[in-house]
């Protein structure tokens, strides 16, 4: 027979154990040019800039 607990663990003890299982919130930063929120270290999907430089032409992609 497998080992079994001698007594029931309380709900508080169960919840304390699970307190670190929650997912962290997504960290977003504001774009310097268009002020839209995006992930850090990525190109802004709204205006196509990265660290103040225009990297991709988003206007041309939206018209297509």
N, CA, C and O atoms as a GROMACS GRO file, in nm:
protein
  256
    1UNK      N    1   0.083  -0.118   0.000
    1UNK     CA    2   0.000   0.000   0.000
    1UNK      C    3   0.088   0.126   0.000
    1UNK      O    4   0.189   0.129   0.070
    2UNK      N    5   0.052   0.227  -0.076
    2UNK     CA    6   0.134   0.349  -0.078
    2UNK      C    7   0.117   0.427   0.053
    2UNK      O    8   0.018   0.410   0.123
    3UNK      N    9   0.214   0.513   0.084
    3UNK     CA   10   0.201   0.593   0.207
    3UNK      C   11   0.087   0.694   0.195
    3UNK      O   12   0.067   0.755   0.090
    4UNK      N   13   0.015   0.709   0.302
    4UNK     CA   14  -0.099   0.800   0.306
    4UNK      C   15  -0.080   0.900   0.419
    4UNK      O   16  -0.015   0.868   0.519
    5UNK      N   17  -0.135   1.022   0.406
    5UNK     CA   18  -0.124   1.118   0.515
    5UNK      C   19  -0.204   1.072   0.637
    5UNK      O   20  -0.311   1.012   0.624
    6UNK      N   21  -0.150   1.101   0.755
    6UNK     CA   22  -0.217   1.059   0.878
    6UNK      C   23  -0.343   1.141   0.904
    6UNK      O   24  -0.445   1.090   0.950
    7UNK      N   25  -0.333   1.273   0.871
    7UNK     CA   26  -0.447   1.362   0.892
    7UNK      C   27  -0.466   1.449   0.768
    7UNK      O   28  -0.375   1.466   0.687
    8UNK      N   29  -0.588   1.503   0.757
    8UNK     CA   30  -0.618   1.591   0.644
    8UNK      C   31  -0.546   1.725   0.664
    8UNK      O   32  -0.547   1.782   0.774
    9UNK      N   33  -0.485   1.775   0.557
    9UNK     CA   34  -0.423   1.906   0.562
    9UNK      C   35  -0.531   2.012   0.546
    9UNK      O   36  -0.625   1.995   0.468
   10UNK      N   37  -0.516   2.121   0.619
   10UNK     CA   38  -0.618   2.226   0.614
   10UNK      C   39  -0.612   2.300   0.481
   10UNK      O   40  -0.514   2.290   0.407
   11UNK      N   41  -0.719   2.374   0.451
   11UNK     CA   42  -0.724   2.452   0.327
   11UNK      C   43  -0.619   2.562   0.328
   11UNK      O   44  -0.562   2.596   0.225
   12UNK      N   45  -0.592   2.617   0.447
   12UNK     CA   46  -0.491   2.722   0.458
   12UNK      C   47  -0.353   2.666   0.423
   12UNK      O   48  -0.277   2.733   0.353
   13UNK      N   49  -0.320   2.549   0.469
   13UNK     CA   50  -0.191   2.488   0.439
   13UNK      C   51  -0.180   2.458   0.290
   13UNK      O   52  -0.074   2.477   0.230
   14UNK      N   53  -0.288   2.411   0.231
   14UNK     CA   54  -0.290   2.383   0.087
   14UNK      C   55  -0.268   2.511   0.007
   14UNK      O   56  -0.191   2.513  -0.089
   15UNK      N   57  -0.337   2.619   0.048
   15UNK     CA   58  -0.326   2.745  -0.024
   15UNK      C   59  -0.190   2.811  -0.005
   15UNK      O   60  -0.141   2.877  -0.096
   16UNK      N   61  -0.129   2.795   0.111
   16UNK     CA   62   0.006   2.848   0.131
   16UNK      C   63   0.103   2.780   0.035
   16UNK      O   64   0.192   2.845  -0.020
   17UNK      N   65   0.086   2.654   0.017
   17UNK     CA   66   0.176   2.579  -0.072
   17UNK      C   67   0.158   2.625  -0.216
   17UNK      O   68   0.254   2.626  -0.293
   18UNK      N   69   0.037   2.662  -0.253
   18UNK     CA   70   0.008   2.701  -0.391
   18UNK      C   71   0.025   2.851  -0.415
   18UNK      O   72  -0.007   2.899  -0.524
   19UNK      N   73   0.074   2.925  -0.318
   19UNK     CA   74   0.081   3.070  -0.331
   19UNK      C   75   0.178   3.113  -0.440
   19UNK      O   76   0.164   3.222  -0.495
   20UNK      N   77   0.276   3.030  -0.474
   20UNK     CA   78   0.375   3.066  -0.576
   20UNK      C   79   0.339   3.011  -0.713
   20UNK      O   80   0.417   3.027  -0.807
   21UNK      N   81   0.225   2.948  -0.729
   21UNK     CA   82   0.188   2.888  -0.856
   21UNK      C   83   0.119   2.987  -0.951
   21UNK      O   84   0.098   2.953  -1.068
   22UNK      N   85   0.085   3.105  -0.905
   22UNK     CA   86   0.016   3.202  -0.989
   22UNK      C   87   0.109   3.253  -1.099
   22UNK      O   88   0.229   3.266  -1.077
   23UNK      N   89   0.054   3.282  -1.216
   23UNK     CA   90   0.132   3.336  -1.326
   23UNK      C   91   0.159   3.485  -1.304
   23UNK      O   92   0.070   3.556  -1.258
   24UNK      N   93   0.277   3.532  -1.337
   24UNK     CA   94   0.305   3.674  -1.321
   24UNK      C   95   0.236   3.755  -1.430
   24UNK      O   96   0.204   3.703  -1.537
   25UNK      N   97   0.212   3.881  -1.402
   25UNK     CA   98   0.152   3.968  -1.501
   25UNK      C   99   0.247   3.998  -1.615
   25UNK      O  100   0.369   3.988  -1.599
   26UNK      N  101   0.194   4.034  -1.731
   26UNK     CA  102   0.275   4.065  -1.847
   26UNK      C  103   0.332   4.205  -1.832
   26UNK      O  104   0.259   4.300  -1.804
   27UNK      N  105   0.463   4.217  -1.849
   27UNK     CA  106   0.530   4.347  -1.837
   27UNK      C  107   0.527   4.415  -1.973
   27UNK      O  108   0.586   4.365  -2.069
   28UNK      N  109   0.459   4.529  -1.982
   28UNK     CA  110   0.450   4.604  -2.106
   28UNK      C  111   0.516   4.740  -2.086
   28UNK      O  112   0.514   4.797  -1.977
   29UNK      N  113   0.575   4.792  -2.195
   29UNK     CA  114   0.633   4.925  -2.191
   29UNK      C  115   0.564   5.012  -2.294
   29UNK      O  116   0.499   4.963  -2.386
   30UNK      N  117   0.579   5.143  -2.278
   30UNK     CA  118   0.514   5.237  -2.368
   30UNK      C  119   0.611   5.275  -2.480
   30UNK      O  120   0.728   5.302  -2.455
   31UNK      N  121   0.562   5.278  -2.602
   31UNK     CA  122   0.642   5.316  -2.718
   31UNK      C  123   0.675   5.466  -2.709
   31UNK      O  124   0.590   5.547  -2.671
   32UNK      N  125   0.799   5.500  -2.743
   32UNK     CA  126   0.841   5.640  -2.737
   32UNK      C  127   0.772   5.726  -2.842
   32UNK      O  128   0.748   5.845  -2.819
   33UNK      N  129   0.738   5.667  -2.955
   33UNK     CA  130   0.683   5.745  -3.066
   33UNK      C  131   0.530   5.752  -3.061
   33UNK      O  132   0.473   5.861  -3.062
   34UNK      N  133   0.463   5.635  -3.056
   34UNK     CA  134   0.316   5.635  -3.065
   34UNK      C  135   0.248   5.613  -2.930
   34UNK      O  136   0.125   5.621  -2.922
   35UNK      N  137   0.324   5.585  -2.825
   35UNK     CA  138   0.274   5.564  -2.688
   35UNK      C  139   0.183   5.443  -2.676
   35UNK      O  140   0.101   5.437  -2.584
   36UNK      N  141   0.197   5.347  -2.767
   36UNK     CA  142   0.123   5.221  -2.755
   36UNK      C  143   0.202   5.126  -2.666
   36UNK      O  144   0.324   5.136  -2.657
   37UNK      N  145   0.133   5.034  -2.600
   37UNK     CA  146   0.199   4.936  -2.513
   37UNK      C  147   0.245   4.817  -2.596
   37UNK      O  148   0.173   4.767  -2.682
   38UNK      N  149   0.369   4.770  -2.567
   38UNK     CA  150   0.422   4.652  -2.634
   38UNK      C  151   0.523   4.584  -2.544
   38UNK      O  152   0.563   4.641  -2.442
   39UNK      N  153   0.565   4.463  -2.578
   39UNK     CA  154   0.661   4.388  -2.498
   39UNK      C  155   0.799   4.455  -2.507
   39UNK      O  156   0.832   4.512  -2.611
   40UNK      N  157   0.878   4.449  -2.401
   40UNK     CA  158   1.011   4.509  -2.407
   40UNK      C  159   1.103   4.433  -2.501
   40UNK      O  160   1.086   4.313  -2.521
   41UNK      N  161   1.199   4.502  -2.559
   41UNK     CA  162   1.299   4.447  -2.651
   41UNK      C  163   1.236   4.391  -2.778
   41UNK      O  164   1.290   4.298  -2.838
   42UNK      N  165   1.123   4.446  -2.820
   42UNK     CA  166   1.059   4.405  -2.945
   42UNK      C  167   1.018   4.530  -3.023
   42UNK      O  168   1.007   4.639  -2.967
   43UNK      N  169   0.997   4.512  -3.152
   43UNK     CA  170   0.952   4.622  -3.238
   43UNK      C  171   0.808   4.653  -3.204
   43UNK      O  172   0.727   4.562  -3.182
   44UNK      N  173   0.775   4.781  -3.201
   44UNK     CA  174   0.637   4.823  -3.173
   44UNK      C  175   0.549   4.779  -3.289
   44UNK      O  176   0.577   4.815  -3.404
   45UNK      N  177   0.443   4.704  -3.265
   45UNK     CA  178   0.358   4.660  -3.375
   45UNK      C  179   0.271   4.771  -3.434
   45UNK      O  180   0.220   4.756  -3.545
   46UNK      N  181   0.254   4.881  -3.362
   46UNK     CA  182   0.170   4.990  -3.411
   46UNK      C  183   0.243   5.080  -3.510
   46UNK      O  184   0.190   5.113  -3.616
   47UNK      N  185   0.367   5.120  -3.475
   47UNK     CA  186   0.438   5.215  -3.561
   47UNK      C  187   0.564   5.158  -3.626
   47UNK      O  188   0.618   5.219  -3.718
   48UNK      N  189   0.611   5.042  -3.580
   48UNK     CA  190   0.727   4.977  -3.642
   48UNK      C  191   0.861   5.032  -3.599
   48UNK      O  192   0.959   5.017  -3.672
   49UNK      N  193   0.869   5.096  -3.483
   49UNK     CA  194   0.996   5.150  -3.437
   49UNK      C  195   1.054   5.064  -3.326
   49UNK      O  196   0.981   4.995  -3.254
   50UNK      N  197   1.188   5.069  -3.314
   50UNK     CA  198   1.259   5.001  -3.205
   50UNK      C  199   1.367   5.095  -3.155
   50UNK      O  200   1.457   5.130  -3.231
   51UNK      N  201   1.360   5.135  -3.030
   51UNK     CA  202   1.454   5.226  -2.966
   51UNK      C  203   1.467   5.357  -3.044
   51UNK      O  204   1.577   5.410  -3.060
   52UNK      N  205   1.354   5.410  -3.093
   52UNK     CA  206   1.353   5.538  -3.161
   52UNK      C  207   1.385   5.532  -3.309
   52UNK      O  208   1.376   5.634  -3.378
   53UNK      N  209   1.424   5.414  -3.361
   53UNK     CA  210   1.457   5.402  -3.504
   53UNK      C  211   1.344   5.330  -3.577
   53UNK      O  212   1.286   5.234  -3.524
   54UNK      N  213   1.312   5.375  -3.697
   54UNK     CA  214   1.209   5.310  -3.777
   54UNK      C  215   1.268   5.182  -3.837
   54UNK      O  216   1.362   5.190  -3.916
   55UNK      N  217   1.214   5.066  -3.800
   55UNK     CA  218   1.269   4.938  -3.841
   55UNK      C  219   1.188   4.875  -3.953
   55UNK      O  220   1.245   4.826  -4.051
   56UNK      N  221   1.056   4.877  -3.941
   56UNK     CA  222   0.970   4.820  -4.045
   56UNK      C  223   0.867   4.923  -4.088
   56UNK      O  224   0.831   5.013  -4.012
   57UNK      N  225   0.820   4.908  -4.210
   57UNK     CA  226   0.721   5.001  -4.265
   57UNK      C  227   0.582   4.941  -4.238
   57UNK      O  228   0.536   4.855  -4.312
   58UNK      N  229   0.517   4.987  -4.132
   58UNK     CA  230   0.386   4.934  -4.095
   58UNK      C  231   0.277   4.992  -4.184
   58UNK      O  232   0.178   4.924  -4.212
   59UNK      N  233   0.293   5.115  -4.227
   59UNK     CA  234   0.192   5.180  -4.312
   59UNK      C  235   0.174   5.103  -4.443
   59UNK      O  236   0.062   5.084  -4.488
   60UNK      N  237   0.285   5.058  -4.504
   60UNK     CA  238   0.277   4.982  -4.628
   60UNK      C  239   0.210   4.847  -4.609
   60UNK      O  240   0.140   4.800  -4.698
   61UNK      N  241   0.231   4.785  -4.493
   61UNK     CA  242   0.169   4.656  -4.466
   61UNK      C  243   0.020   4.669  -4.441
   61UNK      O  244  -0.057   4.579  -4.477
   62UNK      N  245  -0.024   4.779  -4.380
   62UNK     CA  246  -0.166   4.797  -4.350
   62UNK      C  247  -0.246   4.822  -4.476
   62UNK      O  248  -0.362   4.780  -4.485
   63UNK      N  249  -0.187   4.890  -4.576
   63UNK     CA  250  -0.258   4.920  -4.700
   63UNK      C  251  -0.277   4.796  -4.785
   63UNK      O  252  -0.374   4.788  -4.860
   64UNK      N  253  -0.188   4.701  -4.776
   64UNK     CA  254  -0.194   4.580  -4.860
   64UNK      C  255  -0.312   4.493  -4.827
   64UNK      O  256  -0.331   4.388  -4.889
   0.00000   0.00000   0.00000
